[in-house]
Amino acid sequence: MDIRDYIKRGFEAYYAKYSQVTEDGFCRWMRPHVPAEMKATDTDEEWSIWKLVPSVVSEADIRELEDGYGLTFLEWYKAFISTYHHYFDVIPEQPVDEPLDNVRDMYNPLLCRLGYLPFTWDSEYGKIWCIDVNEDAGEDFGAIYEIEHEILFDLDEEQTDRAELKASLDYLYRDFKTYFDHTFLRG
């Protein structure tokens, strides 16, 4: 399976699923200040429907991000952050200018130190979602978890160990593909 192609098709399917424009001219994919190259139609309006644009995020950009996080990213995640520029509302936006800024904003020193890659959040409930990328995770390697952001404030960034953190995590998905399928490809 070509992971990048799979991610591409999933993003396109998700975009198409919610691209209907109402009688009033609104669409889920409308937002203010869309860069010209991401506008679905050429308009001078403040709010525009954005479109998916092929990403210019390079392998070097991703290596720099991995170095900053102190983690090695899964191939699925690398493809996820480097396939399209977008303004999806279920993951950090990746506009054409500074496409990895919102991904960088997900960084959490405690999670990363203990082998968990934070990659999105549940804005409704304030939970951070992360991928277990610790090579010692065994069968849980690549599993997706969530943690209340408030809990992270209560944990000592330097002293908390992996077992203590794991006790605060809630298991969501067995791997990134399962998460991706559920979020972007579900019926």
C-alpha positions in Angstrom: 0.0 0.0 0.0 1.3 3.4 -0.9 0.7 5.4 2.3 1.0 8.9 0.7 -1.6 7.9 -1.9 -3.9 6.5 0.8 -3.7 9.7 2.8 -4.3 11.8 -0.4 -7.4 9.8 -1.3 -8.7 10.1 2.3 -8.2 13.8 2.5 -9.9 14.2 -0.9 -12.8 12.0 0.2 -13.3 13.9 3.4 -13.1 17.3 1.6 -15.7 16.1 -1.0 -18.0 14.7 1.7 -18.4 18.2 3.4 -18.0 20.5 0.4 -21.7 21.2 -0.2 -22.6 24.9 -0.4 -25.9 25.8 1.1 -28.6 28.1 -0.5 -27.1 30.9 1.6 -23.7 30.3 0.0 -22.0 28.8 3.1 -19.8 25.7 3.2 -18.0 23.9 6.0 -14.7 24.7 4.2 -15.2 28.5 4.3 -12.8 30.6 6.4 -11.5 34.1 6.5 -8.2 35.2 4.8 -7.6 32.2 2.6 -4.4 32.7 0.6 -5.0 33.1 -3.1 -3.4 29.8 -4.1 -5.8 27.9 -1.7 -9.0 29.6 -2.7 -11.5 27.3 -4.5 -12.7 30.3 -6.6 -11.0 33.6 -7.3 -12.8 36.1 -5.1 -11.9 39.2 -3.1 -14.4 38.3 -0.3 -13.0 38.1 3.3 -14.4 34.5 3.7 -13.6 32.0 1.0 -13.9 28.3 0.4 -10.5 26.8 0.5 -9.2 23.9 -1.5 -6.6 21.2 -0.9 -3.2 22.2 -2.4 -0.3 19.7 -2.8 2.1 20.1 0.1 5.6 21.5 -0.2 6.7 20.1 3.2 9.9 18.2 2.5 11.7 15.3 4.1 14.2 17.8 5.5 11.3 19.8 7.1 10.1 16.7 8.7 13.5 15.7 10.0 13.9 19.1 11.5 10.5 18.7 13.3 11.5 15.2 14.5 14.8 16.6 15.9 12.8 19.3 17.7 10.4 16.8 19.2 13.2 14.3 19.9 11.1 11.6 18.2 11.1 9.5 15.1 7.7 9.9 13.4 5.8 7.0 11.9 5.6 6.9 8.1 1.8 7.3 8.3 2.3 10.6 10.2 5.0 11.8 7.9 2.6 11.3 4.9 -0.2 12.9 6.9 1.7 16.2 7.5 3.2 16.3 4.0 0.5 15.4 1.5 -1.7 18.5 1.3 -2.0 22.0 2.6 -5.4 22.3 4.2 -7.7 24.0 6.8 -9.4 20.9 8.1 -11.0 21.5 11.5 -10.3 18.0 13.0 -6.4 18.3 12.8 -4.0 21.2 13.0 -4.4 23.4 9.9 -1.5 23.4 7.4 -1.8 26.5 5.2 0.7 27.2 2.4 2.6 29.8 4.4 4.3 28.2 7.4 2.6 24.8 6.9 4.1 23.2 10.0 3.5 26.0 12.5 0.3 24.5 13.8 1.9 21.1 13.9 4.8 22.5 16.0 2.2 24.1 18.3 1.2 20.5 19.3 4.6 19.9 20.9 4.4 18.9 24.6 7.8 18.3 26.3 6.4 15.6 28.7 4.6 13.6 26.1 7.5 13.8 23.7 10.1 12.9 26.4 8.1 9.7 27.1 7.7 8.7 23.5 4.2 10.0 22.7 3.8 12.2 19.6 1.0 14.8 20.1 -0.7 15.3 16.8 -4.2 16.8 17.3 -6.7 17.7 20.0 -10.3 17.3 20.7 -11.3 20.9 20.9 -14.7 20.1 22.3 -13.4 18.4 25.4 -9.8 19.8 25.6 -8.0 16.5 25.1 -4.7 16.0 23.3 -4.3 13.0 21.0 -1.0 11.4 20.7 0.7 8.4 19.0 2.9 6.0 21.0 6.2 6.0 19.1 8.3 4.6 21.8 10.2 1.6 20.4 9.8 -0.2 23.7 6.0 0.0 23.5 5.6 -3.6 22.1 2.2 -4.3 20.7 1.1 -0.7 21.6 3.6 0.8 19.3 1.7 3.3 17.1 -1.4 3.2 19.2 -3.4 6.4 19.5 -4.3 7.8 23.0 -5.9 10.9 24.4 -5.1 12.8 27.6 -6.9 15.7 29.3 -4.7 18.7 28.9 -5.4 19.7 32.5 -3.8 16.4 33.6 -0.6 17.4 31.9 -0.4 20.5 34.0 -0.5 18.3 37.2 2.3 16.0 36.0 5.9 16.9 36.8 7.6 17.4 33.4 11.0 16.1 34.7 10.0 13.4 37.2 6.9 11.7 35.6 7.8 8.3 34.2 6.1 6.5 31.3 4.0 4.2 33.6 2.6 7.2 35.5 1.8 9.0 32.3 0.2 5.9 30.7 -2.1 5.6 33.6 -3.5 9.0 32.6 -4.0 8.1 28.9 -7.2 6.8 27.4 -6.7 4.3 24.5 -8.5 5.3 21.3 -7.1 3.4 18.2 -4.8 0.5 17.7 -2.8 2.5 15.0 -2.7 5.6 12.9 -4.4 4.0 9.9 -7.4 3.0 12.0 -7.6 6.6 13.3 -7.3 8.0 9.8 -10.0 5.6 8.4 -12.4 6.5 11.2 -11.8 10.2 10.9 -11.5 10.7 7.2 -13.1 7.7 5.5 -16.0 6.6 7.7 -19.3 6.2 5.9 
